Amino acid sequence: MHTIGEEIKNLRQQKGMTQQELADLLFITRQAISSYENSKTTPDLQTLQRLGDIFNTDLIHSTTTEKPIKNYSALIYIGIIFIAVINLLVRMTLKLPLIGEDMIIYIMLLMATTLYFIFNYVIKNEDYTLIAGFDSSLPYHYPTLKKMVLSILHVVLIDILGFMLLFLVLIYLDVNAKIFPLILMIFIFNFIGSILLVNYRYKDQLLLKKIDNAGSQIPLFVFLGSIFSLVGMMWFVMEHFNISNNTPEAMQLLLILFPYLIYNVAWLLITDNKMKKIKEKPSSYLRSIGITVIINLLLLAALYLMASNF
C-alpha cells in the first residue's frame, strides 16, 4: 500500500501540477507539500479532505498510517466475571452472607455487562446511534470514531475490573465500612475522567472539518456536577446521622438515589441527542438546565430530610 505522501505525489503528477501550484490551492507552503510527499509529516484530516476534493478521490479512507486497535474487551470482561464468581464461591464455601459491599461488586458486573454488549454491537455493526451525543449529520472520520469507541470500552472495563478487585480485597481485609463510599466516589471520578480523557485525545481527529461545538460539553458538565453532588450528599448524611451500610435506613435512601440517577442519565441522553435543535433555541437550553438543577436540589433536600428523621 502506498503511503499518504506517495499517494499525494502520484495524484499531483497525474494532474500535471507542481508542488507550488498544489500549495497555493491549499493555502500552505511548497515546503509543506514536499514534507507530505516525503512522509516527513502527515496532513491533518482537514487537509486530506481538501486534497480529496482537489483530486476527486477519498484520501482519508483509502490510505492510512495507523494500525487498527485490537479489541481486548472480551479478555477484560472475562476477568470481571472471574472476580464476581470467585467472590460468590468464597461466600458460599465459607457460608458468609452477601453484604452491601458485595452488592457493589455485582452492580459493577451489571455495568460491565451492559457496556460490553452495547459497545461491541456498536463497533461490529458501526451503528453509532446508540452512543450519546452522536449526530449523523456531522462529517465524522468513521475509522477514528470506531477507535475512540473501542478505546472508551477498554478504559471503562479496566476501571471496573480494577475497582472490583480493590473492593474485593478490602471486603476480606474487613476494613472500616465507612471507607467504601469514599472509594465509590473515587471510582465515579475515575470512570468519568477516563471517558473525558479518551474524548480529549481524539477530539481533533474525529471530524473531517471543524464545526462550532460551543456549548456541546455543557450537558456533560451539568451531569458530572449532579453526580458529584449526589455522592457528596450521600457521604455527608451517612456520616452526619451515623447511618451504617447494610441497614434498613441505608436501603431507604436508595428510594431517592435511584430516581436521582435515572433522571440525570435520561436528561443527559435526551439533551445530547437534541443538541442541534437546542443550539437554535438557547433559551430552551438554559431553561432545561435550570429545571434540572432545581429538581436535583429538591431530591437532595429530600435525601437530607429523610436521613434526619431516622
NORMOGI-V372562 format. One record per backbone hydrogen bond with DSSP energy under -0.5 kcal/mol. NH is the residue of the N-H (numbers start at 1). CO is the residue of the C=O. If there is no record, write none. Layout:
BEGIN
nh;co
NH;CO
NH;CO
END
This chain:
BEGIN
nh;co
7;3
8;4
9;5
10;6
11;7
12;8
13;9
14;10
15;11
16;13
17;12
22;18
23;19
24;20
25;21
26;22
27;23
28;23
33;29
34;30
35;31
36;32
37;33
38;34
39;36
40;35
41;35
48;44
49;45
50;46
51;47
52;48
53;49
54;50
55;51
56;52
57;52
59;57
62;58
63;59
72;70
76;72
77;73
78;74
79;75
80;76
81;77
82;78
83;79
84;80
85;81
86;82
87;83
88;84
89;85
90;86
91;87
92;88
93;89
94;90
96;91
102;99
103;99
104;100
105;101
106;102
107;103
108;104
109;105
110;106
111;107
112;108
113;109
114;110
115;111
116;112
117;113
118;114
119;115
120;116
121;117
122;118
123;119
124;120
125;121
126;122
127;122
128;126
130;127
131;128
132;130
134;131
138;135
140;138
141;206
142;140
144;141
145;141
146;142
147;143
148;144
149;145
150;146
151;147
152;148
153;149
154;150
155;151
156;152
157;153
158;154
159;155
160;156
161;157
162;158
163;159
164;160
165;161
166;162
167;163
168;164
169;165
170;166
171;167
172;168
173;169
174;171
175;170
179;176
180;177
182;178
183;179
184;180
185;181
186;182
187;183
188;184
189;185
190;186
191;187
192;188
193;189
194;190
195;191
196;192
197;193
198;194
199;195
200;196
201;197
202;198
203;199
205;202
206;202
208;139
213;211
216;213
218;215
221;217
222;218
223;219
224;220
225;221
226;222
227;223
228;224
229;225
230;226
231;227
232;228
233;229
234;230
235;231
236;232
237;233
238;234
239;235
240;236
241;237
242;239
243;238
244;242
247;244
251;247
252;248
253;249
254;250
254;251
255;252
256;253
257;253
258;254
260;256
261;257
262;258
263;259
264;260
265;261
266;262
267;263
268;264
269;265
270;266
271;267
272;268
273;269
274;270
275;272
278;274
279;275
280;276
280;277
281;277
281;278
284;281
285;281
286;282
287;283
288;284
289;285
290;286
291;287
292;288
293;289
294;290
295;291
296;292
297;293
298;294
299;295
300;296
301;297
302;298
303;299
304;300
305;301
306;302
307;303
308;304
309;305
309;306
310;307
END
